């Protein structure tokens, strides 16, 4: 499954992803720097009813958001060195507790992700276009 889209269509893509994979609690987004992971996560959170400003948790490792029905964790593992550091940061507990988790840079601690994690890859086509696909 794949989508090619203009960056202005991100809300539509977020809605389609939630329709297709919203039953899966943990999503891992793999993409190069600047591909739009946080932008997509922001659109997903908005679609789920989050009213707060969604921003990258690069320095905090994770942000917690609430919709009317769910606790959502947005994690950015870019700064983590390995799984041990992720464990010390409380990632495992958050993965277990949250109703929904969105993880950027999952390759930093793949072993901590549950087996049913939904992987989503984003490729940069050009300045304004992206490809999202399910590996």
N, CA, C and O atoms as a GROMACS GRO file, in nm:
protein
  540
    1UNK      N    1   0.085  -0.116   0.000
    1UNK     CA    2   0.000   0.000   0.000
    1UNK      C    3   0.090   0.124   0.000
    1UNK      O    4   0.185   0.133   0.078
    2UNK      N    5   0.059   0.218  -0.087
    2UNK     CA    6   0.138   0.340  -0.090
    2UNK      C    7   0.055   0.457  -0.139
    2UNK      O    8  -0.045   0.442  -0.209
    3UNK      N    9   0.100   0.575  -0.098
    3UNK     CA   10   0.036   0.700  -0.135
    3UNK      C   11   0.144   0.797  -0.181
    3UNK      O   12   0.249   0.808  -0.118
    4UNK      N   13   0.118   0.866  -0.290
    4UNK     CA   14   0.200   0.978  -0.333
    4UNK      C   15   0.116   1.102  -0.310
    4UNK      O   16  -0.001   1.106  -0.349
    5UNK      N   17   0.173   1.203  -0.246
    5UNK     CA   18   0.090   1.318  -0.213
    5UNK      C   19   0.172   1.447  -0.210
    5UNK      O   20   0.294   1.446  -0.192
    6UNK      N   21   0.100   1.557  -0.228
    6UNK     CA   22   0.155   1.691  -0.211
    6UNK      C   23   0.149   1.721  -0.062
    6UNK      O   24   0.055   1.678   0.006
    7UNK      N   25   0.245   1.794  -0.010
    7UNK     CA   26   0.250   1.819   0.135
    7UNK      C   27   0.124   1.890   0.186
    7UNK      O   28   0.093   1.881   0.305
    8UNK      N   29   0.053   1.959   0.100
    8UNK     CA   30  -0.072   2.024   0.141
    8UNK      C   31  -0.186   1.925   0.162
    8UNK      O   32  -0.292   1.962   0.214
    9UNK      N   33  -0.166   1.799   0.124
    9UNK     CA   34  -0.270   1.697   0.138
    9UNK      C   35  -0.250   1.610   0.263
    9UNK      O   36  -0.310   1.503   0.274
   10UNK      N   37  -0.168   1.655   0.355
   10UNK     CA   38  -0.130   1.575   0.470
   10UNK      C   39  -0.250   1.536   0.557
   10UNK      O   40  -0.252   1.425   0.611
   11UNK      N   41  -0.347   1.623   0.572
   11UNK     CA   42  -0.466   1.592   0.653
   11UNK      C   43  -0.543   1.474   0.593
   11UNK      O   44  -0.590   1.387   0.666
   12UNK      N   45  -0.555   1.473   0.462
   12UNK     CA   46  -0.623   1.364   0.393
   12UNK      C   47  -0.547   1.232   0.412
   12UNK      O   48  -0.607   1.128   0.438
   13UNK      N   49  -0.416   1.237   0.400
   13UNK     CA   50  -0.334   1.117   0.418
   13UNK      C   51  -0.346   1.065   0.561
   13UNK      O   52  -0.359   0.945   0.583
   14UNK      N   53  -0.343   1.156   0.659
   14UNK     CA   54  -0.356   1.117   0.800
   14UNK      C   55  -0.489   1.044   0.821
   14UNK      O   56  -0.494   0.941   0.888
   15UNK      N   57  -0.595   1.096   0.764
   15UNK     CA   58  -0.727   1.035   0.776
   15UNK      C   59  -0.728   0.896   0.713
   15UNK      O   60  -0.784   0.802   0.771
   16UNK      N   61  -0.668   0.882   0.596
   16UNK     CA   62  -0.663   0.752   0.529
   16UNK      C   63  -0.582   0.651   0.610
   16UNK      O   64  -0.622   0.535   0.622
   17UNK      N   65  -0.470   0.694   0.666
   17UNK     CA   66  -0.389   0.604   0.748
   17UNK      C   67  -0.466   0.558   0.872
   17UNK      O   68  -0.461   0.441   0.909
   18UNK      N   69  -0.538   0.650   0.935
   18UNK     CA   70  -0.617   0.613   1.053
   18UNK      C   71  -0.730   0.516   1.015
   18UNK      O   72  -0.762   0.425   1.091
   19UNK      N   73  -0.790   0.537   0.900
   19UNK     CA   74  -0.894   0.446   0.854
   19UNK      C   75  -0.837   0.306   0.832
   19UNK      O   76  -0.898   0.206   0.871
   20UNK      N   77  -0.720   0.299   0.770
   20UNK     CA   78  -0.659   0.170   0.738
   20UNK      C   79  -0.596   0.101   0.859
   20UNK      O   80  -0.607  -0.020   0.874
   21UNK      N   81  -0.528   0.180   0.945
   21UNK     CA   82  -0.444   0.121   1.049
   21UNK      C   83  -0.475   0.169   1.190
   21UNK      O   84  -0.398   0.143   1.283
   22UNK      N   85  -0.585   0.240   1.208
   22UNK     CA   86  -0.620   0.295   1.338
   22UNK      C   87  -0.641   0.192   1.447
   22UNK      O   88  -0.637   0.225   1.566
   23UNK      N   89  -0.662   0.068   1.410
   23UNK     CA   90  -0.678  -0.040   1.508
   23UNK      C   91  -0.544  -0.081   1.570
   23UNK      O   92  -0.542  -0.150   1.672
   24UNK      N   93  -0.434  -0.040   1.509
   24UNK     CA   94  -0.302  -0.074   1.561
   24UNK      C   95  -0.256   0.037   1.654
   24UNK      O   96  -0.257   0.154   1.616
   25UNK      N   97  -0.217   0.001   1.776
   25UNK     CA   98  -0.187   0.097   1.883
   25UNK      C   99  -0.053   0.168   1.868
   25UNK      O  100  -0.041   0.283   1.911
   26UNK      N  101   0.046   0.105   1.808
   26UNK     CA  102   0.180   0.164   1.797
   26UNK      C  103   0.218   0.175   1.650
   26UNK      O  104   0.214   0.077   1.576
   27UNK      N  105   0.254   0.296   1.610
   27UNK     CA  106   0.302   0.321   1.475
   27UNK      C  107   0.446   0.368   1.482
   27UNK      O  108   0.481   0.452   1.565
   28UNK      N  109   0.529   0.315   1.394
   28UNK     CA  110   0.670   0.355   1.385
   28UNK      C  111   0.692   0.419   1.249
   28UNK      O  112   0.674   0.355   1.145
   29UNK      N  113   0.732   0.546   1.251
   29UNK     CA  114   0.753   0.620   1.127
   29UNK      C  115   0.901   0.626   1.094
   29UNK      O  116   0.980   0.681   1.171
   30UNK      N  117   0.937   0.571   0.980
   30UNK     CA  118   1.075   0.569   0.936
   30UNK      C  119   1.088   0.663   0.815
   30UNK      O  120   1.016   0.648   0.716
   31UNK      N  121   1.178   0.758   0.826
   31UNK     CA  122   1.195   0.855   0.718
   31UNK      C  123   1.322   0.935   0.744
   31UNK      O  124   1.367   0.946   0.858
   32UNK      N  125   1.379   0.991   0.638
   32UNK     CA  126   1.496   1.077   0.659
   32UNK      C  127   1.457   1.209   0.726
   32UNK      O  128   1.340   1.247   0.729
   33UNK      N  129   1.555   1.276   0.778
   33UNK     CA  130   1.535   1.409   0.838
   33UNK      C  131   1.467   1.501   0.737
   33UNK      O  132   1.507   1.507   0.620
   34UNK      N  133   1.365   1.571   0.781
   34UNK     CA  134   1.296   1.667   0.695
   34UNK      C  135   1.189   1.608   0.605
   34UNK      O  136   1.134   1.679   0.520
   35UNK      N  137   1.158   1.480   0.622
   35UNK     CA  138   1.058   1.416   0.536
   35UNK      C  139   0.916   1.451   0.575
   35UNK      O  140   0.824   1.440   0.494
   36UNK      N  141   0.896   1.494   0.700
   36UNK     CA  142   0.762   1.532   0.743
   36UNK      C  143   0.699   1.440   0.845
   36UNK      O  144   0.577   1.433   0.856
   37UNK      N  145   0.781   1.368   0.920
   37UNK     CA  146   0.728   1.278   1.023
   37UNK      C  147   0.643   1.353   1.125
   37UNK      O  148   0.530   1.314   1.153
   38UNK      N  149   0.698   1.460   1.179
   38UNK     CA  150   0.626   1.538   1.281
   38UNK      C  151   0.502   1.604   1.221
   38UNK      O  152   0.399   1.614   1.287
   39UNK      N  153   0.511   1.648   1.098
   39UNK     CA  154   0.396   1.708   1.030
   39UNK      C  155   0.284   1.606   1.015
   39UNK      O  156   0.167   1.637   1.038
   40UNK      N  157   0.320   1.485   0.976
   40UNK     CA  158   0.220   1.379   0.963
   40UNK      C  159   0.160   1.345   1.099
   40UNK      O  160   0.039   1.329   1.111
   41UNK      N  161   0.244   1.334   1.201
   41UNK     CA  162   0.196   1.303   1.336
   41UNK      C  163   0.102   1.412   1.385
   41UNK      O  164   0.001   1.383   1.449
   42UNK      N  165   0.135   1.536   1.357
   42UNK     CA  166   0.048   1.647   1.395
   42UNK      C  167  -0.090   1.633   1.329
   42UNK      O  168  -0.192   1.655   1.393
   43UNK      N  169  -0.092   1.596   1.201
   43UNK     CA  170  -0.218   1.579   1.130
   43UNK      C  171  -0.296   1.460   1.185
   43UNK      O  172  -0.419   1.464   1.193
   44UNK      N  173  -0.226   1.354   1.222
   44UNK     CA  174  -0.292   1.236   1.280
   44UNK      C  175  -0.355   1.274   1.414
   44UNK      O  176  -0.471   1.241   1.440
   45UNK      N  177  -0.279   1.344   1.497
   45UNK     CA  178  -0.331   1.386   1.628
   45UNK      C  179  -0.452   1.477   1.612
   45UNK      O  180  -0.552   1.463   1.684
   46UNK      N  181  -0.444   1.571   1.520
   46UNK     CA  182  -0.557   1.661   1.494
   46UNK      C  183  -0.680   1.580   1.452
   46UNK      O  184  -0.791   1.606   1.498
   47UNK      N  185  -0.658   1.483   1.365
   47UNK     CA  186  -0.767   1.397   1.318
   47UNK      C  187  -0.828   1.316   1.432
   47UNK      O  188  -0.946   1.282   1.428
   48UNK      N  189  -0.747   1.285   1.534
   48UNK     CA  190  -0.794   1.209   1.649
   48UNK      C  191  -0.858   1.299   1.756
   48UNK      O  192  -0.904   1.250   1.859
   49UNK      N  193  -0.860   1.429   1.732
   49UNK     CA  194  -0.926   1.520   1.823
   49UNK      C  195  -0.836   1.589   1.924
   49UNK      O  196  -0.886   1.649   2.019
   50UNK      N  197  -0.705   1.582   1.904
   50UNK     CA  198  -0.612   1.652   1.994
   50UNK      C  199  -0.622   1.802   1.965
   50UNK      O  200  -0.612   1.844   1.850
   51UNK      N  201  -0.643   1.880   2.069
   51UNK     CA  202  -0.655   2.025   2.054
   51UNK      C  203  -0.522   2.097   2.078
   51UNK      O  204  -0.503   2.209   2.031
   52UNK      N  205  -0.430   2.033   2.152
   52UNK     CA  206  -0.300   2.094   2.183
   52UNK      C  207  -0.214   2.107   2.058
   52UNK      O  208  -0.234   2.036   1.959
   53UNK      N  209  -0.119   2.198   2.064
   53UNK     CA  210  -0.019   2.212   1.959
   53UNK      C  211   0.072   2.089   1.965
   53UNK      O  212   0.127   2.057   2.070
   54UNK      N  213   0.087   2.020   1.854
   54UNK     CA  214   0.174   1.903   1.846
   54UNK      C  215   0.308   1.949   1.793
   54UNK      O  216   0.317   2.013   1.688
   55UNK      N  217   0.413   1.917   1.868
   55UNK     CA  218   0.548   1.956   1.827
   55UNK      C  219   0.644   1.841   1.849
   55UNK      O  220   0.612   1.744   1.918
   56UNK      N  221   0.759   1.851   1.790
   56UNK     CA  222   0.858   1.745   1.800
   56UNK      C  223   0.912   1.732   1.942
   56UNK      O  224   0.955   1.831   2.001
   57UNK      N  225   0.911   1.611   1.995
   57UNK     CA  226   0.967   1.590   2.129
   57UNK      C  227   1.114   1.551   2.125
   57UNK      O  228   1.159   1.473   2.209
   58UNK      N  229   1.190   1.604   2.031
   58UNK     CA  230   1.329   1.563   2.014
   58UNK      C  231   1.408   1.571   2.143
   58UNK      O  232   1.484   1.479   2.174
   59UNK      N  233   1.394   1.677   2.218
   59UNK     CA  234   1.474   1.692   2.340
   59UNK      C  235   1.408   1.627   2.461
   59UNK      O  236   1.477   1.582   2.552
   60UNK      N  237   1.276   1.620   2.462
   60UNK     CA  238   1.204   1.560   2.574
   60UNK      C  239   1.186   1.409   2.556
   60UNK      O  240   1.148   1.342   2.652
   61UNK      N  241   1.213   1.356   2.442
   61UNK     CA  242   1.196   1.217   2.401
   61UNK      C  243   1.048   1.184   2.374
   61UNK      O  244   1.018   1.118   2.274
   62UNK      N  245   0.956   1.229   2.460
   62UNK     CA  246   0.816   1.202   2.432
   62UNK      C  247   0.725   1.315   2.481
   62UNK      O  248   0.752   1.379   2.582
   63UNK      N  249   0.618   1.336   2.406
   63UNK     CA  250   0.512   1.429   2.444
   63UNK      C  251   0.385   1.348   2.462
   63UNK      O  252   0.362   1.249   2.392
   64UNK      N  253   0.304   1.391   2.555
   64UNK     CA  254   0.175   1.326   2.580
   64UNK      C  255   0.064   1.420   2.538
   64UNK      O  256   0.064   1.539   2.571
   65UNK      N  257  -0.031   1.366   2.463
   65UNK     CA  258  -0.147   1.443   2.418
   65UNK      C  259  -0.273   1.367   2.458
   65UNK      O  260  -0.271   1.246   2.482
   66UNK      N  261  -0.382   1.442   2.464
   66UNK     CA  262  -0.510   1.380   2.499
   66UNK      C  263  -0.615   1.421   2.398
   66UNK      O  264  -0.626   1.538   2.361
   67UNK      N  265  -0.691   1.322   2.354
   67UNK     CA  266  -0.812   1.351   2.279
   67UNK      C  267  -0.926   1.322   2.376
   67UNK      O  268  -0.902   1.288   2.491
   68UNK      N  269  -1.047   1.334   2.331
   68UNK     CA  270  -1.158   1.309   2.422
   68UNK      C  271  -1.162   1.163   2.468
   68UNK      O  272  -1.219   1.133   2.573
   69UNK      N  273  -1.101   1.074   2.392
   69UNK     CA  274  -1.108   0.932   2.423
   69UNK      C  275  -0.975   0.866   2.452
   69UNK      O  276  -0.973   0.758   2.512
   70UNK      N  277  -0.865   0.925   2.412
   70UNK     CA  278  -0.737   0.854   2.415
   70UNK      C  279  -0.623   0.936   2.474
   70UNK      O  280  -0.622   1.059   2.470
   71UNK      N  281  -0.526   0.860   2.528
   71UNK     CA  282  -0.396   0.917   2.566
   71UNK      C  283  -0.301   0.878   2.454
   71UNK      O  284  -0.285   0.760   2.421
   72UNK      N  285  -0.238   0.978   2.395
   72UNK     CA  286  -0.152   0.958   2.279
   72UNK      C  287  -0.010   1.002   2.315
   72UNK      O  288   0.010   1.113   2.364
   73UNK      N  289   0.087   0.915   2.290
   73UNK     CA  290   0.228   0.951   2.309
   73UNK      C  291   0.292   0.968   2.173
   73UNK      O  292   0.278   0.884   2.084
   74UNK      N  293   0.363   1.078   2.157
   74UNK     CA  294   0.443   1.106   2.039
   74UNK      C  295   0.588   1.098   2.086
   74UNK      O  296   0.633   1.179   2.167
   75UNK      N  297   0.661   1.000   2.035
   75UNK     CA  298   0.799   0.978   2.077
   75UNK      C  299   0.895   1.008   1.963
   75UNK      O  300   0.867   0.977   1.847
   76UNK      N  301   1.007   1.068   1.998
   76UNK     CA  302   1.112   1.094   1.902
   76UNK      C  303   1.240   1.035   1.961
   76UNK      O  304   1.295   1.088   2.057
   77UNK      N  305   1.285   0.926   1.903
   77UNK     CA  306   1.400   0.853   1.957
   77UNK      C  307   1.531   0.894   1.892
   77UNK      O  308   1.632   0.825   1.909
   78UNK      N  309   1.532   1.002   1.818
   78UNK     CA  310   1.652   1.045   1.745
   78UNK      C  311   1.775   1.058   1.835
   78UNK      O  312   1.884   1.016   1.797
   79UNK      N  313   1.759   1.115   1.952
   79UNK     CA  314   1.871   1.141   2.041
   79UNK      C  315   1.912   1.021   2.126
   79UNK      O  316   2.015   1.026   2.194
   80UNK      N  317   1.835   0.914   2.123
   80UNK     CA  318   1.867   0.796   2.203
   80UNK      C  319   1.986   0.722   2.141
   80UNK      O  320   1.998   0.710   2.019
   81UNK      N  321   2.072   0.673   2.228
   81UNK     CA  322   2.188   0.598   2.179
   81UNK      C  323   2.154   0.452   2.152
   81UNK      O  324   2.202   0.393   2.054
   82UNK      N  325   2.070   0.393   2.238
   82UNK     CA  326   2.040   0.251   2.226
   82UNK      C  327   1.915   0.216   2.308
   82UNK      O  328   1.851   0.303   2.367
   83UNK      N  329   1.882   0.088   2.310
   83UNK     CA  330   1.763   0.044   2.383
   83UNK      C  331   1.773   0.068   2.533
   83UNK      O  332   1.673   0.099   2.597
   84UNK      N  333   1.892   0.053   2.588
   84UNK     CA  334   1.908   0.075   2.732
   84UNK      C  335   1.873   0.218   2.769
   84UNK      O  336   1.807   0.242   2.870
   85UNK      N  337   1.917   0.313   2.689
   85UNK     CA  338   1.884   0.453   2.716
   85UNK      C  339   1.734   0.477   2.699
   85UNK      O  340   1.675   0.556   2.774
   86UNK      N  341   1.673   0.411   2.602
   86UNK     CA  342   1.528   0.423   2.583
   86UNK      C  343   1.454   0.370   2.705
   86UNK      O  344   1.354   0.428   2.748
   87UNK      N  345   1.501   0.259   2.758
   87UNK     CA  346   1.439   0.203   2.878
   87UNK      C  347   1.449   0.299   2.996
   87UNK      O  348   1.353   0.318   3.070
   88UNK      N  349   1.566   0.360   3.012
   88UNK     CA  350   1.584   0.456   3.121
   88UNK      C  351   1.493   0.578   3.104
   88UNK      O  352   1.454   0.642   3.202
   89UNK      N  353   1.461   0.611   2.981
   89UNK     CA  354   1.374   0.726   2.952
   89UNK      C  355   1.226   0.693   2.974
   89UNK      O  356   1.142   0.782   2.963
   90UNK      N  357   1.194   0.568   3.003
   90UNK     CA  358   1.055   0.531   3.030
   90UNK      C  359   0.975   0.493   2.908
   90UNK      O  360   0.852   0.491   2.913
   91UNK      N  361   1.042   0.463   2.799
   91UNK     CA  362   0.974   0.433   2.674
   91UNK      C  363   0.885   0.309   2.686
   91UNK      O  364   0.772   0.310   2.638
   92UNK      N  365   0.934   0.203   2.748
   92UNK     CA  366   0.856   0.081   2.758
   92UNK      C  367   0.724   0.103   2.832
   92UNK      O  368   0.619   0.056   2.789
   93UNK      N  369   0.731   0.175   2.942
   93UNK     CA  370   0.612   0.203   3.020
   93UNK      C  371   0.512   0.283   2.936
   93UNK      O  372   0.392   0.254   2.937
   94UNK      N  373   0.560   0.382   2.865
   94UNK     CA  374   0.473   0.463   2.780
   94UNK      C  375   0.410   0.380   2.669
   94UNK      O  376   0.292   0.396   2.638
   95UNK      N  377   0.488   0.291   2.609
   95UNK     CA  378   0.434   0.204   2.504
   95UNK      C  379   0.323   0.116   2.559
   95UNK      O  380   0.225   0.088   2.489
   96UNK      N  381   0.338   0.072   2.683
   96UNK     CA  382   0.236  -0.013   2.746
   96UNK      C  383   0.112   0.065   2.789
   96UNK      O  384   0.000   0.016   2.778
   97UNK      N  385   0.132   0.187   2.839
   97UNK     CA  386   0.023   0.265   2.897
   97UNK      C  387  -0.066   0.337   2.796
   97UNK      O  388  -0.187   0.345   2.813
   98UNK      N  389  -0.006   0.388   2.692
   98UNK     CA  390  -0.079   0.476   2.600
   98UNK      C  391  -0.185   0.400   2.520
   98UNK      O  392  -0.171   0.281   2.492
   99UNK      N  393  -0.288   0.472   2.485
   99UNK     CA  394  -0.389   0.416   2.395
   99UNK      C  395  -0.337   0.412   2.252
   99UNK      O  396  -0.377   0.328   2.172
  100UNK      N  397  -0.245   0.506   2.222
  100UNK     CA  398  -0.191   0.519   2.086
  100UNK      C  399  -0.052   0.580   2.096
  100UNK      O  400  -0.033   0.678   2.167
  101UNK      N  401   0.045   0.523   2.025
  101UNK     CA  402   0.182   0.575   2.025
  101UNK      C  403   0.230   0.595   1.882
  101UNK      O  404   0.209   0.510   1.795
  102UNK      N  405   0.295   0.707   1.860
  102UNK     CA  406   0.355   0.740   1.731
  102UNK      C  407   0.504   0.762   1.756
  102UNK      O  408   0.542   0.851   1.832
  103UNK      N  409   0.588   0.682   1.691
  103UNK     CA  410   0.731   0.683   1.719
  103UNK      C  411   0.810   0.726   1.596
  103UNK      O  412   0.799   0.667   1.489
  104UNK      N  413   0.890   0.831   1.614
  104UNK     CA  414   0.985   0.874   1.512
  104UNK      C  415   1.122   0.812   1.544
  104UNK      O  416   1.156   0.797   1.661
  105UNK      N  417   1.198   0.778   1.442
  105UNK     CA  418   1.331   0.718   1.455
  105UNK      C  419   1.326   0.586   1.534
  105UNK      O  420   1.404   0.567   1.627
  106UNK      N  421   1.235   0.496   1.499
  106UNK     CA  422   1.220   0.370   1.574
  106UNK      C  423   1.343   0.280   1.566
  106UNK      O  424   1.362   0.194   1.652
  107UNK      N  425   1.425   0.298   1.466
  107UNK     CA  426   1.543   0.213   1.450
  107UNK      C  427   1.642   0.224   1.566
  107UNK      O  428   1.730   0.140   1.580
  108UNK      N  429   1.628   0.326   1.649
  108UNK     CA  430   1.716   0.345   1.764
  108UNK      C  431   1.689   0.242   1.873
  108UNK      O  432   1.777   0.215   1.955
  109UNK      N  433   1.568   0.183   1.877
  109UNK     CA  434   1.534   0.086   1.982
  109UNK      C  435   1.426  -0.010   1.932
  109UNK      O  436   1.323  -0.027   1.997
  110UNK      N  437   1.450  -0.071   1.818
  110UNK     CA  438   1.350  -0.159   1.757
  110UNK      C  439   1.303  -0.271   1.849
  110UNK      O  440   1.186  -0.310   1.844
  111UNK      N  441   1.391  -0.322   1.931
  111UNK     CA  442   1.358  -0.432   2.019
  111UNK      C  443   1.254  -0.399   2.124
  111UNK      O  444   1.197  -0.490   2.184
  112UNK      N  445   1.228  -0.271   2.147
  112UNK     CA  446   1.128  -0.232   2.246
  112UNK      C  447   0.986  -0.221   2.188
  112UNK      O  448   0.889  -0.212   2.263
  113UNK      N  449   0.977  -0.221   2.058
  113UNK     CA  450   0.846  -0.207   1.993
  113UNK      C  451   0.769  -0.339   1.999
  113UNK      O  452   0.828  -0.446   1.980
  114UNK      N  453   0.638  -0.333   2.026
  114UNK     CA  454   0.560  -0.457   2.026
  114UNK      C  455   0.555  -0.519   1.887
  114UNK      O  456   0.572  -0.451   1.786
  115UNK      N  457   0.533  -0.649   1.883
  115UNK     CA  458   0.534  -0.721   1.755
  115UNK      C  459   0.427  -0.672   1.658
  115UNK      O  460   0.443  -0.684   1.536
  116UNK      N  461   0.319  -0.617   1.710
  116UNK     CA  462   0.210  -0.570   1.623
  116UNK      C  463   0.227  -0.424   1.578
  116UNK      O  464   0.132  -0.364   1.530
  117UNK      N  465   0.345  -0.368   1.593
  117UNK     CA  466   0.371  -0.229   1.551
  117UNK      C  467   0.347  -0.213   1.402
  117UNK      O  468   0.386  -0.297   1.321
  118UNK      N  469   0.281  -0.103   1.366
  118UNK     CA  470   0.259  -0.069   1.226
  118UNK      C  471   0.373   0.021   1.178
  118UNK      O  472   0.386   0.133   1.226
  119UNK      N  473   0.453  -0.027   1.086
  119UNK     CA  474   0.562   0.053   1.030
  119UNK      C  475   0.511   0.131   0.910
  119UNK      O  476   0.440   0.078   0.825
  120UNK      N  477   0.550   0.258   0.906
  120UNK     CA  478   0.512   0.347   0.797
  120UNK      C  479   0.638   0.417   0.751
  120UNK      O  480   0.710   0.477   0.831
  121UNK      N  481   0.667   0.410   0.622
  121UNK     CA  482   0.787   0.474   0.567
  121UNK      C  483   0.747   0.593   0.483
  121UNK      O  484   0.646   0.592   0.412
  122UNK      N  485   0.830   0.697   0.491
  122UNK     CA  486   0.808   0.819   0.412
  122UNK      C  487   0.934   0.845   0.332
  122UNK      O  488   1.045   0.846   0.386
  123UNK      N  489   0.917   0.867   0.203
  123UNK     CA  490   1.027   0.906   0.115
  123UNK      C  491   1.003   1.049   0.066
  123UNK      O  492   0.889   1.088   0.042
  124UNK      N  493   1.108   1.124   0.052
  124UNK     CA  494   1.100   1.257  -0.008
  124UNK      C  495   1.112   1.241  -0.158
  124UNK      O  496   1.212   1.190  -0.208
  125UNK      N  497   1.010   1.286  -0.231
  125UNK     CA  498   1.015   1.283  -0.377
  125UNK      C  499   1.081   1.412  -0.428
  125UNK      O  500   1.175   1.408  -0.507
  126UNK      N  501   1.030   1.524  -0.380
  126UNK     CA  502   1.090   1.655  -0.406
  126UNK      C  503   1.044   1.749  -0.295
  126UNK      O  504   0.987   1.703  -0.196
  127UNK      N  505   1.067   1.876  -0.309
  127UNK     CA  506   1.036   1.973  -0.204
  127UNK      C  507   0.891   1.965  -0.156
  127UNK      O  508   0.864   1.982  -0.037
  128UNK      N  509   0.799   1.939  -0.247
  128UNK     CA  510   0.656   1.944  -0.214
  128UNK      C  511   0.584   1.809  -0.217
  128UNK      O  512   0.464   1.805  -0.190
  129UNK      N  513   0.652   1.702  -0.250
  129UNK     CA  514   0.586   1.574  -0.266
  129UNK      C  515   0.654   1.464  -0.184
  129UNK      O  516   0.776   1.461  -0.168
  130UNK      N  517   0.570   1.374  -0.133
  130UNK     CA  518   0.618   1.263  -0.052
  130UNK      C  519   0.552   1.133  -0.098
  130UNK      O  520   0.446   1.132  -0.161
  131UNK      N  521   0.617   1.026  -0.063
  131UNK     CA  522   0.561   0.892  -0.083
  131UNK      C  523   0.555   0.827   0.054
  131UNK      O  524   0.656   0.822   0.125
  132UNK      N  525   0.438   0.778   0.092
  132UNK     CA  526   0.422   0.701   0.214
  132UNK      C  527   0.389   0.559   0.172
  132UNK      O  528   0.306   0.537   0.084
  133UNK      N  529   0.454   0.464   0.235
  133UNK     CA  530   0.424   0.325   0.203
  133UNK      C  531   0.438   0.237   0.325
  133UNK      O  532   0.506   0.271   0.422
  134UNK      N  533   0.373   0.124   0.317
  134UNK     CA  534   0.373   0.025   0.423
  134UNK      C  535   0.466  -0.087   0.379
  134UNK      O  536   0.438  -0.154   0.279
  135UNK      N  537   0.575  -0.107   0.451
  135UNK     CA  538   0.671  -0.212   0.407
  135UNK      C  539   0.616  -0.352   0.423
  135UNK      O  540   0.684  -0.450   0.391
   0.00000   0.00000   0.00000
